[in-house]
Amino acid sequence: MSSSPAAASEGAPHTEGAPHHVFALRVYYEDTDAAGVVYYANYLRFAERARTELLRAHGADHASLAAESAVAFAVRSVGVEYLAPARLDDALEVHTRVRHVGGATLDAEQNILRGREVLTRLTVRLACLGRAGKPTRLPIALRRSLDRFSV
């Protein structure tokens, strides 16, 4: 897990110095449209990858969660604000902050940056689901780890 001070981007909603996870990626040809601009839905994929790595950093990869705790996460809601386009070959970072850990939900804020420029802001609510697809409580070890990490 990478925790670092917030990127000093004007208007960035992160609290300075608050813990966050950073996931680095590069924009490939497959991520772009004919003009070399990242297709809007791919920002959701970038954010999903970053949340997966955040969970992994807290000892909770998806396969282990399913096998050991019989739980999975599903996106309950997402809000996206597109501020500037990413382009072919850009080096990006997804900064993820856990805003709230509920009994069966997790709220996160994610910013996708190119350098210090915030390109996309996302707010995401995840639901923890049991095998039957019904809401269930987050595993206690994961909850404790995320509670210490949340803002």
N, C-alpha and C positions, 0 to 999 in steps of 0.2 A: 504494500500500500504506500502510496506517495502522498504525504501531507506536506503542504507548503503554503506560504502566504498567498493570498489571492492575487491574481494577476492584476496589475494596476491599469485596468481598462476603464476609460471614462464611462460612467453609467452602469458599471458592472454591479449586479445586485448582491454579490458575495460580501460577507462580513470580513474585513481585513484580519488576517491571521487565523480565521476559523479553519478547522481541519477540513480538508477535502481530498478527494482522490483524483489523480491526473492520469488520463489514458491518452497516449500519443498514437497518431495514425497519419497515413499519407493518402492523398486523394489519387486514386487510380483511374485509368481510362473508363473502366466499367462503372465507376461512380458518377460519370458525367453524361450530359446530353450532347447533342451534336455541336454545340457551341463551346464545349469544354467547361461548362458550369455544372457544379454538383446538382443532380436532380433532387428536388425538394424532399422526397420521401427517404432518401439515403441518409439525411441527418438523423432520422429516427433509428436507422440501423447503427450509425456511429454511436448514438446515445445508448442503445441496447448493449453494444459491445462493452462500453465503459461501465455500465451497471453490472454486467456479468463479471468483469474484472474486479469491481468494487466488492461484490459478494465473495469472490475467490480470495481476495485479500483479507477478508474476515472469516476465512475458513469454511466457506459455504458455497462450493461450486454446485451447479444445478444438478449434476448427476448424483452427487452425494446426498443432496437434499432430498431428491426423489427416492433414492434407495434406503437411506437411513431414517428419514423423518416423514416420508410419504407426502412431501409438500412440493409445491411449485409456485412460481410467481407469475402473475398475469397483469398486464397493464390495464388498470381500471379507467384511468383518464390521463390525457396528456394535452398540454397546451404548448404551442410552438410560436415563437416570434422570430421571423427571418429578418436580420438586420443588414447583412451584406453577403454576397455570394462567395463560396469557396470555388476554387478552380483546379483544373488538372495539375497534379504534382505538388499542390500545397501541402505543407506539413501543418497538421492541426493537433490541437489538444482538446480533450473533453474533460472539463472540470466538473466533478460531481460532489454535491453536498447533500447529506441526509438532513432534511429539515425536521422530520418528525417520525418516530417509530410508534405505531399504535399496536393494539393487540393483534390485528390481522392485516394491518396496512403499513406501508412505508411510503413516505412522501420525500421526493428528491427534487433538487434544483440542478439543472445541468446547463453549462455554457460551453459552446464550441468556439474555440479561439484559433486565430491565425496570428501567431506572435502575441501581441497585447490587445489585438482587436477582437471584440466579441462579434461573432458572425451570427450565432443562433442562440436563443435562450429557450430552455424547455423547463416545464414543471410537470412532474410525473407522479402519479399515485399508483403504487403497486398493491395488488391484493395477494395475500398468501392463501393458496387453495390446497385442500386435501385431495386424496385420490378421487373422490366423488365429484370434484369440481366445486365444492362448497367452501366458503371462507373458513379458515382455521387459524389458530394462533401461530405466530412465528415461533420457531424453535428457540428455547430459552437462551442457549449459548449464543446464537446469532443475534437475538434481541439485545442481550447484554453488551456484546461487542459493538453493535450499531448505536446503542444508547450512548456509549462513551464517545462515539464518533460524531453524533448528531449535534447540530448547532442549537 
